[in-house]
Every structure is written in structure tokens, then in C-alpha cells.
Amino acid sequence: MKKVLKIILVTMLIIFIAIQFYQPALNINKGQVYTTDFTQVYKMPVEVKAIFQTSCYDCHSNNTKNTWYSNIQPMALLMKRHIDNGKEKLNFNGFGNLGRRRQISKLEGIANQIKNDEMPLASYKIMHSNAKLSKERKKIIIDWINKTADSLSTVN
């Protein structure tokens, strides 16, 4: 029994070491400032901007603040898939490229997901406790989103 367990552990160790040689590209830009970035397109209070950047931008922009496990497999692959999926649905760096109706729809979607505790994802909040949204922070951001979406709706 001990011999079988030893073989399984050694095999798992070899697989773990082997997968470390595969390193997907990290979601990092080199300081590029996007004129179409969400925070550039809209005037927003510093507090609102900080909440978006802390709780949303890692998965929904072209620049992730990587952590110590960002280069360790299989976490790197899971993060890459998660970020790719997040950017496909909403990329704040390209928000200004969306039409007005699409921006309103995205803003309403963001507000609903925050209101329903769907964002940030629970799995993200485990490792990023500063991304958690308190009731106060939710109210601040949802109020700003609603006000911005309303102002976009009234523009001809």
C-alpha cells in the first residue's frame, strides 16, 4: 500500500513540475493609457474610480495586478480563462468604443450584478479581500451608475 501511495505522489509531483513549463501570457499592458477607458470617458469621483479599479479592473481590463500565484500552474491557467471570459463580457479599457445604448445596457448590468452580489465573484474575493464591496461601497457605486445611465438616456 505504501509503495502504491509513493508512486502516486511521485507521479503527481512530476506532473506538477511538468505543467510549470507552460506559462500563458499575463494580462499586463506596459502603462498604456486608453482614451476609451471607462474612467477616462466619464467624470467620476475619486472614490468611485478607486472602487472600480480595486474590485473590477483585474478581470475586466487589459491590466491585471498579478499575485504570487499568477505564475504557478494550474492557477495561472484558471486565472487566464477567468480574465479572458471577464474581458469578453466587459472590458473597461474599451468602454468608450461602445455605442450609447450599449453603454447604458452595460451600466445597468453592472449595477444589477453588484446589487445581486454576483460581482465581484466569490472566488475572486477569497484571494482579494480588498475587492469586497460593503453595503456603503455598493450604494456609492450603484448610485453613481444609475445617475450616469440616466444622464446618458436623456442625451439626444
LOVEXMI-676181 format. One line per 10 residues: number of its first residue (from 1); for each residue y, x, z of C-alpha. Coordinates in steps of 0.001 Angstrom, whole numbers, plus 500000, padded with zeros to 6 digits. Layout:
# residues N
NUM> Y:X:Z; ... .
This chain:
# residues 156
1> 500000:500000:500000; 502396:502822:500897; 501646:504525:497584; 502493:501373:495575; 505727:500914:497518; 506627:504549:496910; 506007:504176:493145; 508162:501028:493022; 511014:502707:494904; 510920:505831:492727 .
11> 510871:503680:489579; 513844:501663:490808; 515705:504865:491650; 515069:506289:488171; 516273:503042:486542; 519365:503034:488752; 520194:506617:487800; 519499:505982:484096; 521831:502989:483863; 524682:505076:485298 .
21> 524915:506854:481927; 526151:503645:480298; 529843:503234:481102; 531714:500407:479360; 535424:500920:478735; 537556:499904:481685; 540211:497226:481270; 543187:499580:481567; 546301:499929:479485; 548445:503030:479691 .
31> 551574:501443:481102; 552314:499284:478083; 554888:496571:478809; 554194:493362:476928; 557234:491326:475895; 554885:488352:475674; 553695:488837:479248; 553819:485778:481462; 556160:487486:483921; 558498:488511:481075 .
41> 558536:485133:479336; 559527:483137:482426; 562046:483858:485120; 560156:483633:488357; 560850:484513:491960; 559518:487880:493073; 557096:486133:495432; 555573:484044:492605; 555249:487121:490399; 553527:489017:493209 .
51> 551048:486176:493783; 550121:486050:490093; 549733:489814:489897; 547682:490041:493071; 545432:487035:492594; 545164:486585:488817; 546036:489653:486762; 542903:491725:487435; 540814:489284:485377; 543471:487634:483211 .
61> 545441:490594:481805; 544873:493840:479918; 545151:495908:483059; 542740:495743:485982; 543251:497617:489214; 539798:499145:489366; 537994:499736:492607; 535480:502320:493764; 532557:500347:492334; 534143:499962:488875 .
71> 532113:502895:487542; 528837:502107:489264; 526232:500137:487362; 525338:497295:487416; 528694:496294:488994; 530656:497769:486061; 528778:495565:483591; 529237:492466:485727; 532956:493188:486062; 533335:493796:482322 .
81> 531657:490496:481476; 533733:488662:484072; 537026:490186:482836; 536178:489580:479162; 535422:485944:479978; 538620:485596:482006; 540799:487117:479275; 539176:484935:476637; 540266:481834:478538; 543687:483117:479589 .
91> 545393:486450:479058; 548769:486603:480786; 549843:489539:478616; 549822:487313:475534; 551110:484127:477136; 554354:484246:475134; 552378:484087:471885; 551137:480593:472750; 552964:477529:471455; 554981:475450:473912 .
101> 552367:472672:474162; 549623:475223:474739; 551713:476944:477434; 552226:473613:479191; 548500:472911:478989; 547663:476351:480373; 550186:475976:483204; 548715:472604:484160; 545227:474094:484028; 546252:476977:486275 .
111> 547812:474584:488790; 544725:472350:488815; 542335:475247:489281; 544369:476636:492150; 544706:473189:493711; 540918:472668:493483; 540133:476136:494885; 538432:477147:491621; 540689:480196:491213; 540590:482948:492186 .
121> 536809:482880:492053; 534957:483063:495361; 533026:486113:494128; 536324:487911:493430; 537775:487042:496825; 534815:488660:498601; 535919:492129:497498; 539670:491355:497164; 540757:489647:500345; 544437:490038:499399 .
131> 543843:487732:496414; 543035:484771:498641; 545598:482002:498418; 546737:480447:501665; 547988:476855:501658; 551538:478200:501713; 550985:480541:498760; 549244:477751:496824; 552196:475438:497413; 554679:478109:496286 .
141> 552832:478840:493074; 551914:475234:492225; 555493:474073:492804; 556774:476815:490508; 554179:475992:487844; 554967:472264:487947; 558698:472935:487735; 558193:475309:484791; 555823:472942:482961; 558308:470072:483454 .
151> 561165:472153:482064; 559057:473061:479026; 558209:469391:478478; 561851:468387:478318; 562811:471104:475806; 563062:469753:472250 .
